Amino acid sequence: MNIVDYLNQHSNTSLKQRPLNALDIACLTEISYLSFSDSLTSSFEPQEGLSLQDLALTYQKRHNREPKELLIAYEARVDLLHHLATSKRFKDVIAFAYSDYFSELEETQFAAISFYLDDRILVVYRGTDSSVIGWKEDFNLSYMESIPSQRLAANYLNLLAQATESSIIVSGHSKGGNLALYAACYSQARANISDVYLFDAPGLQEHLTKSTAFKETLPKIHAFRPQASLVGVLFHLPVETAIIKSYGISAMQHLLFLWQVDTKTCCFVTTDHATPSSRKMQAIANLYLAQASKSDNQTAIDFVWKLFFKKRADKEPFSVRLKNVYSAMASSTKAERQRLLAVLSIFFTSWYTSDIEQDLSDRQKLKPRRMLLKFFYLPEQLASKSPYLGLVTIAFLLWGAYFFLRNQELNLLVFSSLYLLALLVTGITAIHRWLKAPKRLSFDYLPGIYSIATIVLTI
């Protein structure tokens, strides 16, 4: 069961019959990823907004269902909006005060929307979208005192508080939760805020969590993250966090749609412990942030951005792309290269010194290794069944590479990095076996050869 199942089962229960809960807020938080710039105005007056019923109709008329931006879970979010709009519980909820700001020059990606719920207002901040700028701003959190989106989030609450005396709830998923937390602590509307809901959201810099503003906000915070969270364990959030069971695997648990729900109690299904991978990430992040200087982080992030992610012409030939990366590397200063090496050194040191082995059972220690081995050897195992299956495997992998190269706007950087790592290990293993094999012209090793070729082409 997930939040959609909860919504379907309780769609005819009004907010007066069953008070607003975390699942309701999660549903409204999810639709903040949709763009309503051509449906809603930025006015902070609820009467200038639209009911969810009318908003869904307007959205359906003005948008086709072809995903253009915010690709991950786009269809699911459109369907969720439809469910909300047709439910007795939410159809009359008013959406208003939509704000959407994007600037490549300022490295800013920000969006917020408010919902009028009878006598209360829920403010939802959008998390990172599919733009590279959004990811760049996330990394800027490691060295900036405050990023532009955080300041915009606080100003949004200031303007809302000037327009209403209603009690305010703030919420956000991923970076949106970070914005909600920052705005709740450091806006002039702090006294108006009753609750802060954070869904797998990174915390704040350590010194901010020691401020009077944070301590005053602390009792209002309701934090949730999945078992295998890789985002919600970043930075500092000294508050009791509910660990949620998820249907997702690893990084996919970040999606709220995959979090398990008990539709009878109207709560998320919780567990006592996070996964070893999540605890490892938390330990690495804490050690790294304690050792890396802000100036080193800034230089390294800007340097990597200049090398690989700076905007260039669409469908740029591979040879031109390679030449541009080489030129950027050649023109870099010695200080830039030294700081990048320093950051990498601190990261790998943090990785190796973040020991959580003592907290794991023998079964937990071996499980991720077995899974990795199975994943790395999967192409080899398929190809060894028959030459035809080997050819089908290669064709599928080639199609996958072609798809990602032709659809670079996906910006699935994390997933592509893991994919390339898997290919590299598979390729090295296959080459090693191939060199020792008496019969080298065999389909058994073609997926491995493909892996090496893909690595070379992608670099």
N, C-alpha and C positions, 0 to 999 in steps of 0.2 A: 504494500500500500504506500502511496506517496501523497503529496499535497493535492494533486488532481482528484484522487480517489476520495480524500477528505472533503473536498469541495463538492463533489457529486453527491456524496451521502448526506451532507448537511446544507445543501443549497436552499432548502425551504425553511431553514431555521433562521429567524431574524437575529440581528445583533442584540436586540432587547431580550430575546428568549435565551440566547447563549452569548455571553459577553465576548468581546474581542480577545483573541488569544494569539499565541506565537505562530500558529499555522496560518491564520488569517493574514497576519503581517507578512509572513513569508510569501504568500500568494501575491499580495500587492507589491511586494519588493521585486518579485520576478518580472512583472510587466513594466517596471521602470526601464528595462533594457530596450523596450520598443520606442521608436521615435514618434513623438506626437507634436512635432514642431508645426505641422500644417493643420492641426486640429485644436490645439489649446493655445491660449495666450499666456503671457507672463504675469498677468494681473494677480495680485494677492487677495482679491475679493472672490470668495466662493461662488457668488452669483454670476460671475463671469466665466465659470467653468462649465463642464458637461458631466452629466451622469455617466456612469460606466456603460450603461445601456446605449446612450447616444454616442459615446466615445467609440465604442466597438463598431457601430454602424458607420460612423465617419471614417474610422480607420480602414474598414473593409472597402469602402468606396474609393478611397484615395491611394490605397496600397495594393499592389498585386502580391501574391504569395511567393514571389521569387526572392530569395534572400540576397540582399545587396550588402548590408552591413550587419554587424552583430550576429555573425553566422551561427555560432554555437547555440543550439536549442532555439533557434528563431521560430521554427514552426510550432514547437511546444509552447512558446510564449504567446504566440498569436492564438492558439487554441485555448490557452488559459484565460486570455482576455475575453474570449467568447463565453467560456464557462462562467466567469465572474459577471458578465453582462446579462446573462440569462438566469442568474440565480436570484432568488428572493432576498438572500442575505446581502448581496452586494450591488444589485442593479441600480439602486438609487444613490449609491455613494458618489459624491461629486469629486471629480478630478480637476485640479486647477493649478495655477502658478507654475506652469511648465517652463523650465530654464534649460537651455542646451548651448554650451559654449565649447568651441574647438579652435585651437590656434597652434599651428605647427611652429610658428616663430616663438611663441611663449611656452611651448611644450606643455600644453594644457588640454585635457579632455575632461569635461564636467557636464553633468546633467542632474536635474532634480525635479521632482513632481510632488504635489501635495494632494491628500485625499481628505475630504470633509466627512467625518463619521459622526453625525448628530452633534454632540457637544465637544468632540475632540478632533484634532487634526493630526494626520499621520504624514510626516515628511520622509520621502524615500530618496536616497542618493544612489545614482547608477554606479555600478562597478566598472572595471576596465572593459572597453569595447574591443573590436577587432583591429583597431588602428595601431600602427607601430608607435605613434606618438603617445597613446595611452600607456603602452608598456614602458616607454622611455620615462614618462612621468612617475610611474611606479618605482623604477630604479632610483629616481632622483630622491625618493624618500630616505635613502641611506645616507645622504649628506646634507640635504637642505633642512633648515630649521622648520620651514613649512613650505609645502608645494602650493602652486597657484590654486589648484582645486580645493585644497583645505580652506584657503582664505575665501574663495567663492562660496564654499559651503557655509562658513560662519556668517558671511554677509547675507546669504539667502535667509538664514534664520532671523537675523536682525530685522530685515525688511518684513518678514512674516509677522514677527512679534509686534511691530509697529502697526500692523493692519488688523490684528485680532487680539483678544484677551483669552481665547480658548486655550485649554491645556494641549500641549504638543508632545507627540511621540515621534522620535526620529529612528530611522532604520536604514540598513544598507547591507548589501552582499559584497564580499571581496573588498576591493578598494572603496566601494560605496559605504561599507561599514566603518572603514577608517575615517572617511569624511564625516560620517554621522557622529562618531566618537569625538573627533576634533571639534566639530561645530557645537556639539552639546557642551563641551568643556569651555570653549573659548569664544563663544558668542555672547552678546548682551541678553540673549533670550534664555539663559541658563535657568532662571527662576521659573520660567513657563514650562519647562520640560519635565514630563512625568516619568518617561521611560525611554531607554535607549536599547534597540535590538540590533545585535551584530551577528551576521551569518557568515561564518568562515572568513572573518575579517582580520587583517593584520593589525597589531596594536600600534602604540605610539613610541617615540623615542623615550629612552629610560628617564631622562630628566623631566619630561613632560608629565610622566605618571607620578612624580613626586610633588607636583604643584598643588596648591590649595583648590584650584578649579577642578582638577581631576578627582581629588579626594571628595569634593562635594558631589560630584557626578557619580562616583563609584556605586552607591547603593541603588541607582536607577538602571544599571547596566544588566542586560540579559544577553549572555554570549553563548553561541552555539557553533560547533565545528564538527565535521565528520571524523570518523575513526582514523582515516589515512590523510588527514589534512596536511597540506604542504604550504598553505597560504595563511591560515589562521594561527599558525605557530610562529610567524615572523614578528619581530620587534617585541614590545613589552605590553602585556595586558594582565596586570595582577588582579584578576577577578576569577571567581569560580566559573568554569566553562562547562556546559553540558556537551558530552561526547555522543554524537549521533551515529547510529548504524546506517550504513548506506549500501545500496545495490551496486554502486560503481566500483571500479577497480583503480586503485592508486589515484592519480591526479584527477580522474573523472569524478571522484567523489566530491569535487568542488561544486558540481552542479546540484542545485537545490532540488531539482526534480527527482534525483536519485536517493534522496534521504528518506529513510523509512518512517512511516507514520502509523500510529495506532488510532484508527478512526473512531473507536469507542470512547477512549479517554480524551481524544482531540489533542494529542501531544505527539512530539517526536519520540521515536523509540531510542532510548539511551543505552549506553554501556559504560562499564567502569574504566576501561583502558583504551588508550589510543594504540594504533599499530606501531610496531618497531620502526617502520620507515618514517612515520610522523614524528616520533620521539627523536629519531636521529636527526631529522631536519631541524627540529627545534634546538637541539644541542649544538648543531653546526652554526645555525644563525646566531645563537647567543654568544658563542665563542668568537665568531667572525666580527660581529658588531662591537664586541668588547676590545678587539685588537686593531681593527682597521680604522685609519683616520678618515675624517670627512674629505679632506683634500685628496687623499689617495683614491677614495671611491669616486669622487667627481672626475678626476683626470682619467681614470680607467674606464668609467662609463662613457664619457664623451669620446674617448679614443676608439672604443669598440663601436660606438654609434657611427663615428666618422668612417670607420673601415667597412662596415657591413650593412648598415641600415639607413644611411643618409639617402634621401630621395633622389632617384635617378630616372632616366627615361624608361617608359614602359616597354616591356619586351626587349630589354637591352640584351644584345648578343652575349653569350658566355665569355667570349674572348675579350670584349670590351669591359665586362664586369670584372674579370680577373685583372685586367690592366689597371682599372681604377683602384682596386684594392691594393695592388702592388704599389701604385703611385702614392696612395695615401700612407702606406706603411713606410715607403722611402722618404716621404716628406715629414714624417713624425719626428719629434725632437727626442733627444736622449732621455730627458726627464720623463716624457710620456711613456716611453718603453720601460723605464725603470719602475715607474709607479704601477704600470700594468703588471709587471712581474712581481712586485711587492704584494699587490692585491691577490694574485693567483697563489703566491706562496702562503699568505695568511689563510686563504680559503682551504687549500689542501692540508695545511697544518690543522685547521679547525676540523676538517673531515676525519683525520686520523686520530686526533686527540679526543673527539667527542664519543667517548666509549659508553655504550649502553648495554654491552654484552652481559654484564652482571645482572641486569634486570630481565633477561630473556631465558626462557626454557630451551632445552636442546632442540625441541621440535620447532620453536620459533626461529632459532638460529639457522636451521637448515632449510626451512620453507622457501624463503626468497631466493636462495641459491638454486634450489630444484626448479623453481619457476623460471628463473633466468636461463638455466641450461636447456629446459624444454623449449623456450622461445627461440634461443639462438640456433638450436639444432632442427627446428621445425622444417625450414626449407630443405635441408639435407635429407631428412627422413622422408619427406614427400617425394623428392626426386629419386630416392633409392627404391621406391616401390616399383616404378616402371619408367622407361624413357619417355612415354607419352605424358605421364603425370609430371615428369621433370619439365617437359616443354610447357605444359599448362602453368606450372609454378612460375617459370621464368616470364611467360607472357603476362601473368597477373602482376608480377613485381614491376615489369617494364611499364605496364599500364598505370600502376600506382605512381611511379616516378614521373611519367608524362603528365598525369593529372595534376600533381603538385607543382610541377614546373609551369604548367599553363595557367594555374590558378594561384598565382603568388599572392593575391590579395587576401588569401585565407590567414596568413600570418600565424600559422600554428607552429610557432618557434619551438615551444617546449616539446611538442609531440614529434616534430621533425628531427630534433636533436636526439631524442631517444631512439627514433627509427634509424638514424645514421649510426648511432652507437651499436645498435643491434646488428646492423649490416656489417660494420667494421669487424666485430668479434666473429660473426659468421664467416666473413671472407677470409680472415686470418686462419681460422680453423680449417676451412676448406683448402686453402693454399697449402697448409702444412700437410694435410692428408694427401693432397694431389701430388706433392713432390715425392712422397714416400710410396705412392701407389705404383704397382707394376704396369697397370694399364691406365695411362693418363687421359686418353680420349674416352671419357665416360660422362654420361649425363649426371652422375652422382655429384660432380663438382661444379657444374655450371651455375647453380645459384650462388655459390661462393665467389666465383669469378665475376658474376653480375654485381655482387655486393661491393667488391673492390672498385669496379668500374663506376658504380653509382657514387661512391665516396669521392673519387677523383673528379667526376663531373660536377658534383655539388659544391666542392670547395672552390 
